[in-house]
Amino acid sequence: MNTLWSYFWPAFAAGLLIGVVTGIFAFRPRAKRNAALAIGAAVSLALAALWHGPIGAADRFAGQVERDAHLTLENYEMAKVSAHLHHAPLTRHLILSGPADDFQTTELVRIMSSLPGVSRAQWTPSPAGPPLLVEGAGIAVLGFLLGLLLAYLVELRRRYNAQWNW
């Protein structure tokens, strides 16, 4: 299973579920729509943050990616080279360090960039892009919006069927 699938799917599913429940309440007549949407979005972001930190998905993700990188380096017999994810904040940027010649540096960057869960690999610790928490929150918001769309479609169907009194 892909490490991105195991990290991002629960955040997306939580956002989707919260979006559907929020939409059921927000799209009813005489509902306090703005308050319901704001509370739903906040709960969705809070669940993504809980998934990332206290539940430990970020640590499992980092451990899996670094374990895969270590096994790849062992398979290519590059024992003096090490690889770790950029931390503070945690990103999907893999930083390589150790002695290697020009060919090895370019090929290791190419090989390590293709590992599941790695956005890019580099030898220098430069600014690494968006933190994993922000990516997870973005996926949760995407799920929330999709859940709102599903709830809106259900509400439209309910309103359409309510006009038929046989």
SERO-4910 file (N, C-alpha, C, O; in steps of 0.05 Angstrom, whole numbers):
BEGIN
 pado doro    nc1    nc2    nc3   cac1   cac2   cac3    cc1    cc2    cc3    oc1    oc2    oc3
  Met    A     17    -24      0      0      0      0     18     25      0     39     25     13
  Asn    A      9     45    -14     24     70    -16     22     85     10      1     87     23
  Thr    A     45     97     18     45    112     43     28    137     41     16    146     61
  Leu    A     26    149     18      8    172     15    -21    164     18    -37    179     30
  Trp    A    -28    141      8    -55    131     11    -62    127     41    -83    134     50
  Ser    A    -43    116     55    -48    110     84    -48    136    101    -60    136    122
  Tyr    A    -35    157     91    -35    182    107    -58    200     99    -72    211    116
  Phe    A    -62    204     73    -82    224     64   -110    213     63   -129    229     67
  Trp    A   -114    188     59   -142    177     57   -158    182     82   -181    190     80
  Pro    A   -148    176    107   -165    181    130   -172    211    134   -194    217    143
  Ala    A   -154    229    127   -160    258    129   -182    265    109   -200    281    116
  Phe    A   -180    254     85   -201    259     65   -228    248     73   -248    261     71
  Ala    A   -228    223     84   -253    210     92   -265    225    116   -290    228    117
  Ala    A   -249    235    134   -260    251    157   -273    276    147   -294    284    155
  Gly    A   -259    290    128   -270    314    116   -296    309    101   -315    324    103
  Leu    A   -297    287     87   -321    279     71   -344    274     90   -366    283     85
  Leu    A   -339    259    111   -361    253    130   -371    278    144   -395    282    147
  Ile    A   -353    295    153   -361    320    166   -376    338    146   -395    351    154
  Gly    A   -367    338    121   -380    354    101   -409    345     96   -427    362     93
  Val    A   -413    319     95   -440    309     91   -458    316    114   -481    325    111
  Val    A   -448    311    138   -464    317    162   -470    347    164   -492    355    171
  Thr    A   -450    364    159   -454    393    160   -473    402    139   -491    418    144
  Gly    A   -471    390    115   -489    398     93   -518    390     99   -536    405     91
  Ile    A   -522    368    112   -550    360    119   -563    381    136   -586    388    133
  Phe    A   -548    393    155   -559    414    172   -559    441    159   -577    457    164
  Ala    A   -539    447    143   -536    474    132   -555    479    109   -562    503    105
  Phe    A   -563    459     94   -579    464     70   -609    461     75   -625    460     56
  Arg    A   -617    459    100   -645    458    106   -656    486    107   -641    505    111
  Pro    A   -682    489    102   -694    516    104   -692    527    132   -693    512    152
  Arg    A   -688    552    135   -686    567    160   -662    557    177   -663    557    202
  Ala    A   -642    547    164   -618    538    179   -598    561    182   -597    579    166
  Lys    A   -582    559    202   -561    579    206   -537    568    190   -518    556    201
  Arg    A   -538    574    164   -520    562    145   -491    570    150   -473    552    151
  Asn    A   -485    595    154   -457    604    158   -445    592    183   -422    584    183
  Ala    A   -460    591    204   -450    580    229   -444    550    226   -424    540    235
  Ala    A   -463    536    213   -459    507    209   -435    502    191   -419    483    196
  Leu    A   -431    517    170   -408    513    152   -382    520    166   -362    505    162
  Ala    A   -382    541    182   -357    548    197   -350    526    217   -327    519    220
  Ile    A   -370    517    232   -365    496    251   -356    470    238   -337    457    247
  Gly    A   -368    463    216   -360    439    201   -332    441    190   -317    422    192
  Ala    A   -325    464    179   -297    467    169   -277    466    191   -256    454    188
  Ala    A   -283    478    214   -265    477    237   -262    449    248   -239    441    254
  Val    A   -283    434    249   -282    406    258   -265    389    239   -249    373    247
  Ser    A   -269    394    213   -254    379    193   -224    385    195   -208    367    194
  Leu    A   -217    411    199   -188    418    202   -177    407    229   -154    398    230
  Ala    A   -194    407    249   -185    396    275   -180    366    273   -161    356    285
  Leu    A   -197    352    259   -193    323    256   -167    317    240   -153    298    245
  Ala    A   -162    334    219   -137    330    204   -113    335    221    -93    321    219
  Ala    A   -114    355    239    -92    361    257    -89    339    277    -66    332    284
  Leu    A   -111    328    288   -109    306    306    -97    281    293    -80    267    305
  Trp    A   -105    276    268    -94    253    253    -64    257    249    -49    237    251
  His    A    -55    281    243    -27    286    238    -10    283    264     11    270    263
  Gly    A    -19    295    285     -3    296    309     -8    275    330      6    255    331
  Pro    A    -28    279    347    -32    261    370    -38    232    362    -30    214    377
  Ile    A    -52    228    340    -57    200    332    -32    187    320    -29    163    320
  Gly    A    -13    204    310     13    193    302     16    186    273     35    171    266
  Ala    A     -1    195    256      2    188    227     27    200    215     39    188    198
  Ala    A     35    224    224     59    237    213     84    221    220    102    218    204
  Asp    A     85    212    245    108    196    253    109    169    238    131    160    230
  Arg    A     86    156    234     86    131    219     94    136    190    108    120    178
  Phe    A     84    158    179     91    165    151    121    170    149    134    159    131
  Ala    A    132    186    166    161    192    165    177    166    170    197    162    156
  Gly    A    169    150    188    183    125    193    183    107    169    204     94    162
  Gln    A    160    105    156    158     87    132    175     98    109    189     82     96
  Val    A    174    124    104    190    135     82    220    132     88    235    125     70
  Glu    A    228    138    112    257    136    119    266    107    119    289    102    112
  Arg    A    249     89    126    255     60    125    259     52     96    277     37     89
  Asp    A    241     61     78    243     54     49    269     66     38    282     53     21
  Ala    A    275     90     46    300    103     36    324     88     45    343     84     30
  His    A    324     79     71    347     64     81    350     38     67    373     30     60
  Leu    A    328     24     61    329     -2     47    339      3     18    355    -14      8
  Thr    A    331     24      6    341     30    -21    371     35    -21    385     26    -39
  Leu    A    380     51     -2    409     56      0    424     30      6    446     26     -5
  Glu    A    413     12     22    426    -13     27    427    -30      2    447    -44     -3
  Asn    A    406    -30    -13    405    -46    -38    425    -36    -58    436    -52    -73
  Tyr    A    431    -10    -59    450      1    -77    478      2    -64    497     14    -76
  Glu    A    481    -10    -41    506    -11    -26    519     17    -22    543     21    -27
  Met    A    503     35    -13    511     62     -7    509     66     24    493     82     33
  Ala    A    525     51     38    523     51     68    531     77     81    521     83    102
  Lys    A    548     93     68    557    118     80    538    141     74    541    163     85
  Val    A    518    137     57    499    158     51    474    153     69    465    131     72
  Ser    A    463    175     79    439    173     96    417    190     84    423    209     69
  Ala    A    393    184     90    370    199     79    350    202    102    344    184    117
  His    A    339    226    104    318    232    124    299    253    113    307    270     96
  Leu    A    275    253    122    256    274    114    262    300    128    273    301    150
  His    A    256    322    114    260    348    126    240    351    149    216    348    146
  His    A    251    358    173    234    362    196    234    391    204    250    407    195
  Ala    A    216    398    222    212    425    233    205    445    212    222    463    207
  Pro    A    183    444    200    161    425    201    166    401    182    182    403    163
  Leu    A    152    379    188    155    355    172    144    360    144    122    369    140
  Thr    A    160    354    123    152    356     95    157    330     81    169    311     94
  Arg    A    150    328     56    156    304     40    182    307     25    186    293      5
  His    A    199    324     34    225    330     21    246    313     34    251    315     58
  Leu    A    260    296     18    280    278     28    308    291     25    315    300      3
  Ile    A    323    291     47    349    303     47    370    281     48    369    265     67
  Leu    A    388    281     29    410    261     28    435    274     39    440    298     35
  Ser    A    452    258     52    478    267     61    497    244     61    490    221     65
  Gly    A    523    251     57    544    232     57    561    234     32    555    250     14
  Pro    A    583    218     31    601    220      8    590    205    -16    581    182    -14
  Ala    A    591    218    -39    583    206    -64    595    223    -87    600    247    -84
  Asp    A    600    209   -109    611    224   -132    589    236   -149    565    234   -141
  Asp    A    595    249   -171    575    264   -187    554    245   -197    530    252   -196
  Phe    A    561    222   -208    542    204   -219    523    194   -197    499    193   -201
  Gln    A    534    187   -174    518    176   -152    499    197   -142    476    191   -135
  Thr    A    508    222   -140    490    243   -130    466    247   -148    443    249   -138
  Thr    A    470    248   -174    447    253   -192    429    228   -193    405    231   -193
  Glu    A    440    205   -193    424    181   -194    409    176   -168    386    167   -168
  Leu    A    422    181   -145    408    178   -120    385    197   -117    364    190   -106
  Val    A    388    222   -127    366    241   -126    343    231   -143    320    232   -135
  Arg    A    349    220   -166    328    209   -184    314    185   -171    290    183   -171
  Ile    A    330    167   -160    318    143   -148    302    149   -123    280    139   -120
  Met    A    313    166   -106    299    173    -81    274    190    -86    255    188    -70
  Ser    A    274    205   -107    250    221   -113    227    203   -122    204    212   -121
  Ser    A    233    179   -131    212    161   -140    201    144   -118    182    128   -123
  Leu    A    211    146    -94    200    131    -72    172    140    -65    166    164    -68
  Pro    A    154    122    -57    127    130    -49    128    149    -25    140    143     -5
  Gly    A    114    171    -28    113    191     -6    133    213     -7    131    231      9
  Val    A    152    212    -25    173    232    -28    165    251    -50    160    242    -73
  Ser    A    164    277    -45    159    296    -66    184    302    -82    182    304   -107
  Arg    A    206    305    -69    232    309    -83    254    302    -63    251    303    -39
  Ala    A    278    297    -75    301    291    -59    323    310    -67    325    318    -90
  Gln    A    340    318    -48    362    337    -53    384    331    -34    381    317    -14
  Trp    A    408    341    -40    431    338    -23    433    361     -3    446    358     18
  Thr    A    422    384     -9    424    407      8    398    412     23    376    409     10
  Pro    A    398    418     48    373    423     63    364    452     57    370    470     72
  Ser    A    348    455     36    337    481     29    308    482     37    297    462     46
  Pro    A    295    505     33    266    506     39    251    484     24    255    480      0
  Ala    A    235    470     38    225    445     28    196    444     19    186    422     13
  Gly    A    183    466     16    155    465      7    135    464     30    143    469     53
  Pro    A    111    457     23     90    458     44     93    436     65    101    414     58
  Pro    A     88    442     90     89    422    111     68    400    106     47    405     93
  Leu    A     73    377    116     55    354    113     28    360    127      7    351    117
  Leu    A     28    375    148      4    383    162    -14    400    144    -38    396    144
  Val    A     -2    418    129    -17    436    111    -29    419     88    -52    423     80
  Glu    A    -13    400     78    -23    383     56    -47    366     67    -67    362     53
  Gly    A    -44    355     91    -66    339    102    -91    356    107   -113    347    103
  Ala    A    -87    381    117   -110    398    121   -123    405     94   -148    407     93
  Gly    A   -107    409     73   -119    415     47   -135    392     37   -156    396     25
  Ile    A   -125    367     41   -140    344     32   -166    341     49   -187    333     38
  Ala    A   -165    348     74   -189    346     91   -210    367     82   -234    362     81
  Val    A   -200    391     74   -219    412     64   -231    403     38   -254    407     33
  Leu    A   -215    390     21   -225    380     -4   -247    359      1   -268    359    -13
  Gly    A   -242    341     20   -263    322     27   -287    335     39   -310    327     33
  Phe    A   -283    356     55   -306    371     66   -323    383     44   -347    382     45
  Leu    A   -310    396     24   -325    408      2   -340    387    -14   -362    392    -23
  Leu    A   -327    364    -19   -341    343    -33   -365    333    -17   -386    327    -29
  Gly    A   -362    331      9   -384    323     26   -407    343     25   -430    335     25
  Leu    A   -400    369     25   -421    389     22   -435    387     -5   -460    390     -6
  Leu    A   -421    381    -26   -433    377    -52   -452    354    -52   -474    356    -62
  Leu    A   -444    332    -40   -462    309    -38   -487    315    -22   -509    307    -29
  Ala    A   -484    329      1   -507    336     17   -525    355      2   -549    354      5
  Tyr    A   -514    373    -13   -530    392    -29   -546    377    -50   -569    383    -55
  Leu    A   -534    358    -63   -548    342    -83   -571    326    -70   -592    324    -82
  Val    A   -566    315    -47   -587    300    -33   -610    320    -25   -633    313    -28
  Glu    A   -603    343    -17   -624    363     -9   -640    372    -34   -664    376    -32
  Leu    A   -626    375    -57   -641    382    -81   -660    360    -89   -683    366    -97
  Arg    A   -652    336    -86   -670    313    -93   -694    313    -73   -716    308    -81
  Arg    A   -688    318    -48   -710    318    -28   -730    340    -34   -754    336    -33
  Arg    A   -720    364    -41   -738    386    -48   -754    380    -74   -777    387    -75
  Tyr    A   -741    368    -93   -754    362   -118   -776    341   -113   -798    344   -124
  Asn    A   -771    320    -97   -791    300    -92   -813    310    -73   -834    298    -73
  Ala    A   -808    331    -59   -829    342    -40   -851    355    -55   -873    359    -44
  Gln    A   -847    363    -80   -869    376    -95   -890    357   -106   -911    366   -114
  Trp    A   -884    332   -106   -903    312   -116   -919    301    -93   -909    286    -76
  Asn    A   -945    307    -93   -963    297    -73   -984    281    -88  -1004    291    -98
  Trp    A   -981    255    -88   -999    238   -103  -1020    228    -85  -1037    213    -93
***
